[in-house]
Amino acid sequence: MFELATVASSVAPVLQNGVEAGGPAIEPAAAAALAVGLAAFGAGYAERGIGAAAVGAMAENEDLFGRGLILTVLPETLVILALVVVFVV
C-alpha cells in the first residue's frame, strides 16, 4: 500500500509547475478525456454489481425484467452526462 504523503509529495511538483508557468497542470483535452474515462470506469464498476443482482432476481422471477433492465442502464447516464458536460464546457 502506498501512503498519502508519498503520493502528495510526488504529485505536488507537477501541479506547482503548472501554476508557476501560468498555465494549467494538464491540457483541457486531457482533462476532458480523464473526466469521461473516470465516469465510464465508475459506470462499469457500478454495473458489475447491479447486473449480477438483476440477473439473479430475474432468474427467480421473470416479472422483474423491466426493473432489472432500468437499474442496469441507470449508471450509463453518468457517462452520457460526462459527455454532455465536455461538449458544453
PDB file with one MODEL, atoms N, CA, C and O in Angstrom:
MODEL        1
ATOM      1  N   MET A   1       0.832  -1.182   0.000  1.00  0.00           N
ATOM      2  CA  MET A   1       0.000   0.000   0.000  1.00  0.00           C
ATOM      3  C   MET A   1       0.872   1.238   0.000  1.00  0.00           C
ATOM      4  O   MET A   1       1.960   1.230   0.575  1.00  0.00           O
ATOM      5  N   PHE A   2       0.428   2.262  -0.612  1.00  0.00           N
ATOM      6  CA  PHE A   2       1.189   3.495  -0.622  1.00  0.00           C
ATOM      7  C   PHE A   2       0.550   4.488   0.341  1.00  0.00           C
ATOM      8  O   PHE A   2      -0.648   4.432   0.616  1.00  0.00           O
ATOM      9  N   GLU A   3       1.358   5.371   0.829  1.00  0.00           N
ATOM     10  CA  GLU A   3       0.871   6.347   1.793  1.00  0.00           C
ATOM     11  C   GLU A   3       0.448   7.621   1.080  1.00  0.00           C
ATOM     12  O   GLU A   3       0.963   7.948   0.011  1.00  0.00           O
ATOM     13  N   LEU A   4      -0.478   8.323   1.671  1.00  0.00           N
ATOM     14  CA  LEU A   4      -0.986   9.546   1.082  1.00  0.00           C
ATOM     15  C   LEU A   4       0.098  10.619   0.996  1.00  0.00           C
ATOM     16  O   LEU A   4       0.132  11.389   0.037  1.00  0.00           O
ATOM     17  N   ALA A   5       0.977  10.674   1.986  1.00  0.00           N
ATOM     18  CA  ALA A   5       2.050  11.675   1.975  1.00  0.00           C
ATOM     19  C   ALA A   5       3.006  11.437   0.814  1.00  0.00           C
ATOM     20  O   ALA A   5       3.489  12.392   0.205  1.00  0.00           O
ATOM     21  N   THR A   6       3.281  10.179   0.502  1.00  0.00           N
ATOM     22  CA  THR A   6       4.160   9.852  -0.608  1.00  0.00           C
ATOM     23  C   THR A   6       3.537  10.278  -1.932  1.00  0.00           C
ATOM     24  O   THR A   6       4.210  10.856  -2.786  1.00  0.00           O
ATOM     25  N   VAL A   7       2.259   9.992  -2.096  1.00  0.00           N
ATOM     26  CA  VAL A   7       1.566  10.367  -3.324  1.00  0.00           C
ATOM     27  C   VAL A   7       1.491  11.887  -3.440  1.00  0.00           C
ATOM     28  O   VAL A   7       1.719  12.444  -4.514  1.00  0.00           O
ATOM     29  N   ALA A   8       1.174  12.547  -2.345  1.00  0.00           N
ATOM     30  CA  ALA A   8       1.061  14.007  -2.368  1.00  0.00           C
ATOM     31  C   ALA A   8       2.402  14.661  -2.689  1.00  0.00           C
ATOM     32  O   ALA A   8       2.454  15.645  -3.426  1.00  0.00           O
ATOM     33  N   SER A   9       3.475  14.121  -2.144  1.00  0.00           N
ATOM     34  CA  SER A   9       4.785  14.723  -2.408  1.00  0.00           C
ATOM     35  C   SER A   9       5.236  14.502  -3.846  1.00  0.00           C
ATOM     36  O   SER A   9       6.010  15.301  -4.372  1.00  0.00           O
ATOM     37  N   SER A  10       4.772  13.439  -4.495  1.00  0.00           N
ATOM     38  CA  SER A  10       5.155  13.215  -5.883  1.00  0.00           C
ATOM     39  C   SER A  10       4.250  13.964  -6.858  1.00  0.00           C
ATOM     40  O   SER A  10       4.680  14.273  -7.969  1.00  0.00           O
ATOM     41  N   VAL A  11       3.017  14.261  -6.475  1.00  0.00           N
ATOM     42  CA  VAL A  11       2.091  14.958  -7.348  1.00  0.00           C
ATOM     43  C   VAL A  11       2.241  16.474  -7.221  1.00  0.00           C
ATOM     44  O   VAL A  11       2.010  17.203  -8.186  1.00  0.00           O
ATOM     45  N   ALA A  12       2.623  16.947  -6.041  1.00  0.00           N
ATOM     46  CA  ALA A  12       2.702  18.392  -5.794  1.00  0.00           C
ATOM     47  C   ALA A  12       3.622  19.134  -6.767  1.00  0.00           C
ATOM     48  O   ALA A  12       3.230  20.197  -7.248  1.00  0.00           O
ATOM     49  N   PRO A  13       4.822  18.636  -7.084  1.00  0.00           N
ATOM     50  CA  PRO A  13       5.667  19.382  -8.035  1.00  0.00           C
ATOM     51  C   PRO A  13       5.045  19.512  -9.421  1.00  0.00           C
ATOM     52  O   PRO A  13       5.232  20.527 -10.093  1.00  0.00           O
ATOM     53  N   VAL A  14       4.317  18.503  -9.846  1.00  0.00           N
ATOM     54  CA  VAL A  14       3.675  18.571 -11.162  1.00  0.00           C
ATOM     55  C   VAL A  14       2.620  19.663 -11.173  1.00  0.00           C
ATOM     56  O   VAL A  14       2.538  20.443 -12.123  1.00  0.00           O
ATOM     57  N   LEU A  15       1.818  19.722 -10.128  1.00  0.00           N
ATOM     58  CA  LEU A  15       0.785  20.739 -10.059  1.00  0.00           C
ATOM     59  C   LEU A  15       1.386  22.127  -9.882  1.00  0.00           C
ATOM     60  O   LEU A  15       0.876  23.094 -10.447  1.00  0.00           O
ATOM     61  N   GLN A  16       2.454  22.239  -9.112  1.00  0.00           N
ATOM     62  CA  GLN A  16       3.077  23.536  -8.891  1.00  0.00           C
ATOM     63  C   GLN A  16       3.755  24.056 -10.149  1.00  0.00           C
ATOM     64  O   GLN A  16       3.790  25.266 -10.371  1.00  0.00           O
ATOM     65  N   ASN A  17       4.291  23.173 -10.970  1.00  0.00           N
ATOM     66  CA  ASN A  17       4.906  23.611 -12.220  1.00  0.00           C
ATOM     67  C   ASN A  17       3.881  24.279 -13.128  1.00  0.00           C
ATOM     68  O   ASN A  17       4.181  25.276 -13.784  1.00  0.00           O
ATOM     69  N   GLY A  18       2.681  23.731 -13.163  1.00  0.00           N
ATOM     70  CA  GLY A  18       1.637  24.333 -13.981  1.00  0.00           C
ATOM     71  C   GLY A  18       1.240  25.700 -13.463  1.00  0.00           C
ATOM     72  O   GLY A  18       0.951  26.602 -14.249  1.00  0.00           O
ATOM     73  N   VAL A  19       1.223  25.865 -12.144  1.00  0.00           N
ATOM     74  CA  VAL A  19       0.842  27.150 -11.564  1.00  0.00           C
ATOM     75  C   VAL A  19       1.945  28.179 -11.784  1.00  0.00           C
ATOM     76  O   VAL A  19       1.656  29.332 -12.102  1.00  0.00           O
ATOM     77  N   GLU A  20       3.196  27.782 -11.620  1.00  0.00           N
ATOM     78  CA  GLU A  20       4.310  28.710 -11.789  1.00  0.00           C
ATOM     79  C   GLU A  20       4.433  29.172 -13.230  1.00  0.00           C
ATOM     80  O   GLU A  20       4.790  30.322 -13.484  1.00  0.00           O
ATOM     81  N   ALA A  21       4.147  28.304 -14.161  1.00  0.00           N
ATOM     82  CA  ALA A  21       4.259  28.671 -15.570  1.00  0.00           C
ATOM     83  C   ALA A  21       3.075  29.509 -16.023  1.00  0.00           C
ATOM     84  O   ALA A  21       3.096  30.066 -17.121  1.00  0.00           O
ATOM     85  N   GLY A  22       2.046  29.607 -15.194  1.00  0.00           N
ATOM     86  CA  GLY A  22       0.884  30.409 -15.537  1.00  0.00           C
ATOM     87  C   GLY A  22      -0.160  29.662 -16.333  1.00  0.00           C
ATOM     88  O   GLY A  22      -1.106  30.274 -16.828  1.00  0.00           O
ATOM     89  N   GLY A  23      -0.017  28.355 -16.472  1.00  0.00           N
ATOM     90  CA  GLY A  23      -0.974  27.574 -17.231  1.00  0.00           C
ATOM     91  C   GLY A  23      -1.518  26.431 -16.398  1.00  0.00           C
ATOM     92  O   GLY A  23      -1.101  26.225 -15.258  1.00  0.00           O
ATOM     93  N   PRO A  24      -2.428  25.706 -16.960  1.00  0.00           N
ATOM     94  CA  PRO A  24      -2.996  24.570 -16.230  1.00  0.00           C
ATOM     95  C   PRO A  24      -1.993  23.421 -16.115  1.00  0.00           C
ATOM     96  O   PRO A  24      -1.040  23.329 -16.889  1.00  0.00           O
ATOM     97  N   ALA A  25      -2.224  22.566 -15.152  1.00  0.00           N
ATOM     98  CA  ALA A  25      -1.334  21.428 -14.946  1.00  0.00           C
ATOM     99  C   ALA A  25      -1.444  20.419 -16.092  1.00  0.00           C
ATOM    100  O   ALA A  25      -0.446  19.820 -16.491  1.00  0.00           O
ATOM    101  N   ILE A  26      -2.657  20.230 -16.620  1.00  0.00           N
ATOM    102  CA  ILE A  26      -2.848  19.356 -17.784  1.00  0.00           C
ATOM    103  C   ILE A  26      -3.661  20.122 -18.822  1.00  0.00           C
ATOM    104  O   ILE A  26      -4.356  21.088 -18.504  1.00  0.00           O
ATOM    105  N   GLU A  27      -3.562  19.682 -20.034  1.00  0.00           N
ATOM    106  CA  GLU A  27      -4.264  20.324 -21.137  1.00  0.00           C
ATOM    107  C   GLU A  27      -5.778  20.114 -20.998  1.00  0.00           C
ATOM    108  O   GLU A  27      -6.207  19.118 -20.416  1.00  0.00           O
ATOM    109  N   PRO A  28      -6.576  21.022 -21.514  1.00  0.00           N
ATOM    110  CA  PRO A  28      -8.032  20.865 -21.421  1.00  0.00           C
ATOM    111  C   PRO A  28      -8.558  19.588 -22.079  1.00  0.00           C
ATOM    112  O   PRO A  28      -9.488  18.966 -21.565  1.00  0.00           O
ATOM    113  N   ALA A  29      -7.975  19.197 -23.201  1.00  0.00           N
ATOM    114  CA  ALA A  29      -8.418  17.961 -23.862  1.00  0.00           C
ATOM    115  C   ALA A  29      -8.109  16.742 -23.000  1.00  0.00           C
ATOM    116  O   ALA A  29      -8.892  15.794 -22.951  1.00  0.00           O
ATOM    117  N   ALA A  30      -6.959  16.770 -22.316  1.00  0.00           N
ATOM    118  CA  ALA A  30      -6.609  15.662 -21.429  1.00  0.00           C
ATOM    119  C   ALA A  30      -7.533  15.619 -20.225  1.00  0.00           C
ATOM    120  O   ALA A  30      -7.902  14.541 -19.761  1.00  0.00           O
ATOM    121  N   ALA A  31      -7.908  16.786 -19.717  1.00  0.00           N
ATOM    122  CA  ALA A  31      -8.833  16.829 -18.583  1.00  0.00           C
ATOM    123  C   ALA A  31     -10.206  16.294 -18.981  1.00  0.00           C
ATOM    124  O   ALA A  31     -10.848  15.587 -18.205  1.00  0.00           O
ATOM    125  N   ALA A  32     -10.653  16.633 -20.191  1.00  0.00           N
ATOM    126  CA  ALA A  32     -11.937  16.130 -20.676  1.00  0.00           C
ATOM    127  C   ALA A  32     -11.889  14.617 -20.854  1.00  0.00           C
ATOM    128  O   ALA A  32     -12.831  13.915 -20.486  1.00  0.00           O
ATOM    129  N   ALA A  33     -10.805  14.119 -21.412  1.00  0.00           N
ATOM    130  CA  ALA A  33     -10.661  12.675 -21.594  1.00  0.00           C
ATOM    131  C   ALA A  33     -10.615  11.959 -20.256  1.00  0.00           C
ATOM    132  O   ALA A  33     -11.195  10.884 -20.104  1.00  0.00           O
ATOM    133  N   LEU A  34      -9.934  12.546 -19.292  1.00  0.00           N
ATOM    134  CA  LEU A  34      -9.860  11.953 -17.959  1.00  0.00           C
ATOM    135  C   LEU A  34     -11.232  11.931 -17.305  1.00  0.00           C
ATOM    136  O   LEU A  34     -11.588  10.945 -16.659  1.00  0.00           O
ATOM    137  N   ALA A  35     -12.006  12.994 -17.458  1.00  0.00           N
ATOM    138  CA  ALA A  35     -13.345  13.050 -16.863  1.00  0.00           C
ATOM    139  C   ALA A  35     -14.265  11.988 -17.453  1.00  0.00           C
ATOM    140  O   ALA A  35     -14.972  11.298 -16.717  1.00  0.00           O
ATOM    141  N   VAL A  36     -14.259  11.856 -18.761  1.00  0.00           N
ATOM    142  CA  VAL A  36     -15.125  10.863 -19.406  1.00  0.00           C
ATOM    143  C   VAL A  36     -14.643   9.447 -19.077  1.00  0.00           C
ATOM    144  O   VAL A  36     -15.457   8.554 -18.843  1.00  0.00           O
ATOM    145  N   GLY A  37     -13.338   9.244 -19.060  1.00  0.00           N
ATOM    146  CA  GLY A  37     -12.797   7.925 -18.745  1.00  0.00           C
ATOM    147  C   GLY A  37     -13.121   7.488 -17.330  1.00  0.00           C
ATOM    148  O   GLY A  37     -13.484   6.334 -17.101  1.00  0.00           O
ATOM    149  N   LEU A  38     -12.992   8.398 -16.381  1.00  0.00           N
ATOM    150  CA  LEU A  38     -13.323   8.052 -14.999  1.00  0.00           C
ATOM    151  C   LEU A  38     -14.817   7.822 -14.819  1.00  0.00           C
ATOM    152  O   LEU A  38     -15.223   6.963 -14.036  1.00  0.00           O
ATOM    153  N   ALA A  39     -15.639   8.583 -15.537  1.00  0.00           N
ATOM    154  CA  ALA A  39     -17.085   8.356 -15.475  1.00  0.00           C
ATOM    155  C   ALA A  39     -17.438   6.984 -16.045  1.00  0.00           C
ATOM    156  O   ALA A  39     -18.282   6.277 -15.493  1.00  0.00           O
ATOM    157  N   ALA A  40     -16.795   6.610 -17.146  1.00  0.00           N
ATOM    158  CA  ALA A  40     -17.049   5.296 -17.747  1.00  0.00           C
ATOM    159  C   ALA A  40     -16.576   4.174 -16.831  1.00  0.00           C
ATOM    160  O   ALA A  40     -17.232   3.138 -16.717  1.00  0.00           O
ATOM    161  N   PHE A  41     -15.436   4.383 -16.178  1.00  0.00           N
ATOM    162  CA  PHE A  41     -14.938   3.371 -15.240  1.00  0.00           C
ATOM    163  C   PHE A  41     -15.900   3.213 -14.073  1.00  0.00           C
ATOM    164  O   PHE A  41     -16.196   2.093 -13.658  1.00  0.00           O
ATOM    165  N   GLY A  42     -16.390   4.328 -13.542  1.00  0.00           N
ATOM    166  CA  GLY A  42     -17.340   4.270 -12.432  1.00  0.00           C
ATOM    167  C   GLY A  42     -18.643   3.599 -12.827  1.00  0.00           C
ATOM    168  O   GLY A  42     -19.213   2.838 -12.045  1.00  0.00           O
ATOM    169  N   ALA A  43     -19.119   3.875 -14.036  1.00  0.00           N
ATOM    170  CA  ALA A  43     -20.347   3.245 -14.518  1.00  0.00           C
ATOM    171  C   ALA A  43     -20.159   1.744 -14.684  1.00  0.00           C
ATOM    172  O   ALA A  43     -21.035   0.960 -14.316  1.00  0.00           O
ATOM    173  N   GLY A  44     -19.028   1.347 -15.232  1.00  0.00           N
ATOM    174  CA  GLY A  44     -18.752  -0.088 -15.386  1.00  0.00           C
ATOM    175  C   GLY A  44     -18.644  -0.798 -14.049  1.00  0.00           C
ATOM    176  O   GLY A  44     -19.108  -1.929 -13.899  1.00  0.00           O
ATOM    177  N   TYR A  45     -18.035  -0.137 -13.086  1.00  0.00           N
ATOM    178  CA  TYR A  45     -17.912  -0.720 -11.740  1.00  0.00           C
ATOM    179  C   TYR A  45     -19.281  -0.866 -11.088  1.00  0.00           C
ATOM    180  O   TYR A  45     -19.541  -1.862 -10.413  1.00  0.00           O
ATOM    181  N   ALA A  46     -20.158   0.115 -11.281  1.00  0.00           N
ATOM    182  CA  ALA A  46     -21.498   0.044 -10.716  1.00  0.00           C
ATOM    183  C   ALA A  46     -22.329  -1.035 -11.405  1.00  0.00           C
ATOM    184  O   ALA A  46     -23.092  -1.749 -10.754  1.00  0.00           O
ATOM    185  N   GLU A  47     -22.180  -1.148 -12.712  1.00  0.00           N
ATOM    186  CA  GLU A  47     -22.961  -2.138 -13.454  1.00  0.00           C
ATOM    187  C   GLU A  47     -22.562  -3.565 -13.121  1.00  0.00           C
ATOM    188  O   GLU A  47     -23.358  -4.490 -13.281  1.00  0.00           O
ATOM    189  N   ARG A  48     -21.341  -3.747 -12.661  1.00  0.00           N
ATOM    190  CA  ARG A  48     -20.882  -5.086 -12.306  1.00  0.00           C
ATOM    191  C   ARG A  48     -21.770  -5.689 -11.225  1.00  0.00           C
ATOM    192  O   ARG A  48     -22.241  -6.817 -11.366  1.00  0.00           O
ATOM    193  N   GLY A  49     -21.996  -4.958 -10.166  1.00  0.00           N
ATOM    194  CA  GLY A  49     -22.823  -5.471  -9.070  1.00  0.00           C
ATOM    195  C   GLY A  49     -24.301  -5.470  -9.400  1.00  0.00           C
ATOM    196  O   GLY A  49     -25.025  -6.402  -9.048  1.00  0.00           O
ATOM    197  N   ILE A  50     -24.751  -4.416 -10.082  1.00  0.00           N
ATOM    198  CA  ILE A  50     -26.166  -4.314 -10.409  1.00  0.00           C
ATOM    199  C   ILE A  50     -26.572  -5.401 -11.391  1.00  0.00           C
ATOM    200  O   ILE A  50     -27.637  -6.002 -11.250  1.00  0.00           O
ATOM    201  N   GLY A  51     -25.723  -5.657 -12.388  1.00  0.00           N
ATOM    202  CA  GLY A  51     -26.047  -6.682 -13.377  1.00  0.00           C
ATOM    203  C   GLY A  51     -26.141  -8.066 -12.768  1.00  0.00           C
ATOM    204  O   GLY A  51     -27.033  -8.840 -13.116  1.00  0.00           O
ATOM    205  N   ALA A  52     -25.228  -8.385 -11.861  1.00  0.00           N
ATOM    206  CA  ALA A  52     -25.273  -9.699 -11.218  1.00  0.00           C
ATOM    207  C   ALA A  52     -26.533  -9.858 -10.380  1.00  0.00           C
ATOM    208  O   ALA A  52     -27.167 -10.913 -10.390  1.00  0.00           O
ATOM    209  N   ALA A  53     -26.892  -8.805  -9.657  1.00  0.00           N
ATOM    210  CA  ALA A  53     -28.097  -8.876  -8.830  1.00  0.00           C
ATOM    211  C   ALA A  53     -29.355  -8.936  -9.693  1.00  0.00           C
ATOM    212  O   ALA A  53     -30.302  -9.650  -9.363  1.00  0.00           O
ATOM    213  N   ALA A  54     -29.369  -8.190 -10.794  1.00  0.00           N
ATOM    214  CA  ALA A  54     -30.539  -8.179 -11.668  1.00  0.00           C
ATOM    215  C   ALA A  54     -30.746  -9.532 -12.339  1.00  0.00           C
ATOM    216  O   ALA A  54     -31.877 -10.005 -12.445  1.00  0.00           O
ATOM    217  N   VAL A  55     -29.674 -10.151 -12.786  1.00  0.00           N
ATOM    218  CA  VAL A  55     -29.799 -11.468 -13.418  1.00  0.00           C
ATOM    219  C   VAL A  55     -30.264 -12.503 -12.398  1.00  0.00           C
ATOM    220  O   VAL A  55     -31.082 -13.365 -12.719  1.00  0.00           O
ATOM    221  N   GLY A  56     -29.748 -12.423 -11.174  1.00  0.00           N
ATOM    222  CA  GLY A  56     -30.196 -13.346 -10.126  1.00  0.00           C
ATOM    223  C   GLY A  56     -31.663 -13.163  -9.790  1.00  0.00           C
ATOM    224  O   GLY A  56     -32.381 -14.139  -9.569  1.00  0.00           O
ATOM    225  N   ALA A  57     -32.111 -11.912  -9.752  1.00  0.00           N
ATOM    226  CA  ALA A  57     -33.521 -11.654  -9.457  1.00  0.00           C
ATOM    227  C   ALA A  57     -34.412 -12.127 -10.598  1.00  0.00           C
ATOM    228  O   ALA A  57     -35.483 -12.686 -10.361  1.00  0.00           O
ATOM    229  N   MET A  58     -33.970 -11.904 -11.847  1.00  0.00           N
ATOM    230  CA  MET A  58     -34.778 -12.346 -12.991  1.00  0.00           C
ATOM    231  C   MET A  58     -34.819 -13.863 -13.113  1.00  0.00           C
ATOM    232  O   MET A  58     -35.778 -14.418 -13.648  1.00  0.00           O
ATOM    233  N   ALA A  59     -33.784 -14.532 -12.620  1.00  0.00           N
ATOM    234  CA  ALA A  59     -33.792 -15.990 -12.663  1.00  0.00           C
ATOM    235  C   ALA A  59     -34.869 -16.557 -11.752  1.00  0.00           C
ATOM    236  O   ALA A  59     -35.420 -17.625 -12.019  1.00  0.00           O
ATOM    237  N   GLU A  60     -35.163 -15.846 -10.687  1.00  0.00           N
ATOM    238  CA  GLU A  60     -36.188 -16.313  -9.759  1.00  0.00           C
ATOM    239  C   GLU A  60     -37.580 -15.812 -10.120  1.00  0.00           C
ATOM    240  O   GLU A  60     -38.569 -16.505  -9.881  1.00  0.00           O
ATOM    241  N   ASN A  61     -37.666 -14.609 -10.695  1.00  0.00           N
ATOM    242  CA  ASN A  61     -38.961 -14.024 -11.014  1.00  0.00           C
ATOM    243  C   ASN A  61     -38.832 -13.245 -12.321  1.00  0.00           C
ATOM    244  O   ASN A  61     -38.194 -12.193 -12.363  1.00  0.00           O
ATOM    245  N   GLU A  62     -39.439 -13.767 -13.386  1.00  0.00           N
ATOM    246  CA  GLU A  62     -39.310 -13.140 -14.702  1.00  0.00           C
ATOM    247  C   GLU A  62     -40.015 -11.796 -14.787  1.00  0.00           C
ATOM    248  O   GLU A  62     -39.746 -11.032 -15.714  1.00  0.00           O
ATOM    249  N   ASP A  63     -40.896 -11.483 -13.865  1.00  0.00           N
ATOM    250  CA  ASP A  63     -41.598 -10.200 -13.889  1.00  0.00           C
ATOM    251  C   ASP A  63     -40.676  -9.029 -13.532  1.00  0.00           C
ATOM    252  O   ASP A  63     -41.054  -7.874 -13.725  1.00  0.00           O
ATOM    253  N   LEU A  64     -39.491  -9.303 -13.022  1.00  0.00           N
ATOM    254  CA  LEU A  64     -38.548  -8.261 -12.633  1.00  0.00           C
ATOM    255  C   LEU A  64     -37.630  -7.831 -13.773  1.00  0.00           C
ATOM    256  O   LEU A  64     -36.661  -7.106 -13.547  1.00  0.00           O
ATOM    257  N   PHE A  65     -37.929  -8.274 -15.001  1.00  0.00           N
ATOM    258  CA  PHE A  65     -37.060  -7.945 -16.134  1.00  0.00           C
ATOM    259  C   PHE A  65     -36.978  -6.436 -16.369  1.00  0.00           C
ATOM    260  O   PHE A  65     -35.885  -5.894 -16.528  1.00  0.00           O
ATOM    261  N   GLY A  66     -38.116  -5.762 -16.392  1.00  0.00           N
ATOM    262  CA  GLY A  66     -38.124  -4.320 -16.650  1.00  0.00           C
ATOM    263  C   GLY A  66     -37.378  -3.538 -15.581  1.00  0.00           C
ATOM    264  O   GLY A  66     -36.608  -2.629 -15.891  1.00  0.00           O
ATOM    265  N   ARG A  67     -37.606  -3.890 -14.333  1.00  0.00           N
ATOM    266  CA  ARG A  67     -36.915  -3.206 -13.236  1.00  0.00           C
ATOM    267  C   ARG A  67     -35.410  -3.472 -13.288  1.00  0.00           C
ATOM    268  O   ARG A  67     -34.608  -2.565 -13.063  1.00  0.00           O
ATOM    269  N   GLY A  68     -35.036  -4.698 -13.582  1.00  0.00           N
ATOM    270  CA  GLY A  68     -33.611  -5.036 -13.688  1.00  0.00           C
ATOM    271  C   GLY A  68     -32.940  -4.326 -14.844  1.00  0.00           C
ATOM    272  O   GLY A  68     -31.792  -3.897 -14.732  1.00  0.00           O
ATOM    273  N   LEU A  69     -33.651  -4.200 -15.960  1.00  0.00           N
ATOM    274  CA  LEU A  69     -33.104  -3.504 -17.126  1.00  0.00           C
ATOM    275  C   LEU A  69     -32.879  -2.028 -16.822  1.00  0.00           C
ATOM    276  O   LEU A  69     -31.840  -1.470 -17.174  1.00  0.00           O
ATOM    277  N   ILE A  70     -33.846  -1.400 -16.172  1.00  0.00           N
ATOM    278  CA  ILE A  70     -33.708   0.024 -15.828  1.00  0.00           C
ATOM    279  C   ILE A  70     -32.548   0.226 -14.861  1.00  0.00           C
ATOM    280  O   ILE A  70     -31.758   1.154 -15.036  1.00  0.00           O
ATOM    281  N   LEU A  71     -32.433  -0.617 -13.856  1.00  0.00           N
ATOM    282  CA  LEU A  71     -31.351  -0.463 -12.887  1.00  0.00           C
ATOM    283  C   LEU A  71     -29.986  -0.742 -13.504  1.00  0.00           C
ATOM    284  O   LEU A  71     -28.983  -0.183 -13.061  1.00  0.00           O
ATOM    285  N   THR A  72     -29.934  -1.593 -14.512  1.00  0.00           N
ATOM    286  CA  THR A  72     -28.661  -1.879 -15.170  1.00  0.00           C
ATOM    287  C   THR A  72     -28.226  -0.722 -16.073  1.00  0.00           C
ATOM    288  O   THR A  72     -27.032  -0.438 -16.174  1.00  0.00           O
ATOM    289  N   VAL A  73     -29.161  -0.065 -16.719  1.00  0.00           N
ATOM    290  CA  VAL A  73     -28.851   1.014 -17.649  1.00  0.00           C
ATOM    291  C   VAL A  73     -28.618   2.341 -16.917  1.00  0.00           C
ATOM    292  O   VAL A  73     -27.979   3.238 -17.466  1.00  0.00           O
ATOM    293  N   LEU A  74     -29.113   2.475 -15.715  1.00  0.00           N
ATOM    294  CA  LEU A  74     -29.039   3.728 -14.982  1.00  0.00           C
ATOM    295  C   LEU A  74     -27.619   4.278 -14.803  1.00  0.00           C
ATOM    296  O   LEU A  74     -27.433   5.484 -14.969  1.00  0.00           O
ATOM    297  N   PRO A  75     -26.612   3.468 -14.475  1.00  0.00           N
ATOM    298  CA  PRO A  75     -25.260   4.039 -14.341  1.00  0.00           C
ATOM    299  C   PRO A  75     -24.687   4.594 -15.644  1.00  0.00           C
ATOM    300  O   PRO A  75     -23.798   5.445 -15.609  1.00  0.00           O
ATOM    301  N   GLU A  76     -25.173   4.132 -16.775  1.00  0.00           N
ATOM    302  CA  GLU A  76     -24.674   4.647 -18.050  1.00  0.00           C
ATOM    303  C   GLU A  76     -25.016   6.108 -18.250  1.00  0.00           C
ATOM    304  O   GLU A  76     -24.378   6.787 -19.056  1.00  0.00           O
ATOM    305  N   THR A  77     -26.015   6.608 -17.530  1.00  0.00           N
ATOM    306  CA  THR A  77     -26.343   8.022 -17.642  1.00  0.00           C
ATOM    307  C   THR A  77     -25.195   8.885 -17.123  1.00  0.00           C
ATOM    308  O   THR A  77     -25.083  10.051 -17.504  1.00  0.00           O
ATOM    309  N   LEU A  78     -24.348   8.336 -16.265  1.00  0.00           N
ATOM    310  CA  LEU A  78     -23.175   9.076 -15.806  1.00  0.00           C
ATOM    311  C   LEU A  78     -22.233   9.391 -16.963  1.00  0.00           C
ATOM    312  O   LEU A  78     -21.698  10.496 -17.055  1.00  0.00           O
ATOM    313  N   VAL A  79     -22.038   8.429 -17.831  1.00  0.00           N
ATOM    314  CA  VAL A  79     -21.149   8.633 -18.975  1.00  0.00           C
ATOM    315  C   VAL A  79     -21.773   9.626 -19.953  1.00  0.00           C
ATOM    316  O   VAL A  79     -21.076  10.484 -20.494  1.00  0.00           O
ATOM    317  N   ILE A  80     -23.066   9.516 -20.178  1.00  0.00           N
ATOM    318  CA  ILE A  80     -23.740  10.450 -21.072  1.00  0.00           C
ATOM    319  C   ILE A  80     -23.658  11.857 -20.509  1.00  0.00           C
ATOM    320  O   ILE A  80     -23.412  12.809 -21.249  1.00  0.00           O
ATOM    321  N   LEU A  81     -23.864  11.997 -19.203  1.00  0.00           N
ATOM    322  CA  LEU A  81     -23.762  13.313 -18.563  1.00  0.00           C
ATOM    323  C   LEU A  81     -22.336  13.856 -18.678  1.00  0.00           C
ATOM    324  O   LEU A  81     -22.156  15.050 -18.920  1.00  0.00           O
ATOM    325  N   ALA A  82     -21.342  13.024 -18.514  1.00  0.00           N
ATOM    326  CA  ALA A  82     -19.949  13.467 -18.645  1.00  0.00           C
ATOM    327  C   ALA A  82     -19.683  13.950 -20.073  1.00  0.00           C
ATOM    328  O   ALA A  82     -19.013  14.965 -20.263  1.00  0.00           O
ATOM    329  N   LEU A  83     -20.192  13.245 -21.066  1.00  0.00           N
ATOM    330  CA  LEU A  83     -20.012  13.691 -22.456  1.00  0.00           C
ATOM    331  C   LEU A  83     -20.706  15.014 -22.717  1.00  0.00           C
ATOM    332  O   LEU A  83     -20.170  15.869 -23.422  1.00  0.00           O
ATOM    333  N   VAL A  84     -21.893  15.190 -22.156  1.00  0.00           N
ATOM    334  CA  VAL A  84     -22.623  16.447 -22.335  1.00  0.00           C
ATOM    335  C   VAL A  84     -21.841  17.596 -21.706  1.00  0.00           C
ATOM    336  O   VAL A  84     -21.730  18.673 -22.293  1.00  0.00           O
ATOM    337  N   VAL A  85     -21.302  17.365 -20.514  1.00  0.00           N
ATOM    338  CA  VAL A  85     -20.539  18.410 -19.833  1.00  0.00           C
ATOM    339  C   VAL A  85     -19.284  18.770 -20.641  1.00  0.00           C
ATOM    340  O   VAL A  85     -18.926  19.945 -20.731  1.00  0.00           O
ATOM    341  N   VAL A  86     -18.626  17.784 -21.218  1.00  0.00           N
ATOM    342  CA  VAL A  86     -17.427  18.059 -22.026  1.00  0.00           C
ATOM    343  C   VAL A  86     -17.776  18.932 -23.218  1.00  0.00           C
ATOM    344  O   VAL A  86     -17.035  19.862 -23.536  1.00  0.00           O
ATOM    345  N   PHE A  87     -18.893  18.650 -23.887  1.00  0.00           N
ATOM    346  CA  PHE A  87     -19.247  19.434 -25.060  1.00  0.00           C
ATOM    347  C   PHE A  87     -19.802  20.807 -24.695  1.00  0.00           C
ATOM    348  O   PHE A  87     -19.666  21.754 -25.471  1.00  0.00           O
ATOM    349  N   VAL A  88     -20.422  20.926 -23.528  1.00  0.00           N
ATOM    350  CA  VAL A  88     -20.948  22.234 -23.113  1.00  0.00           C
ATOM    351  C   VAL A  88     -19.822  23.140 -22.664  1.00  0.00           C
ATOM    352  O   VAL A  88     -19.805  24.326 -22.995  1.00  0.00           O
ATOM    353  N   VAL A  89     -18.879  22.591 -21.911  1.00  0.00           N
ATOM    354  CA  VAL A  89     -17.761  23.395 -21.395  1.00  0.00           C
ATOM    355  C   VAL A  89     -16.716  23.437 -22.463  1.00  0.00           C
ATOM    356  O   VAL A  89     -15.668  24.055 -22.277  1.00  0.00           O
TER     357      VAL A  89
ENDMDL
END
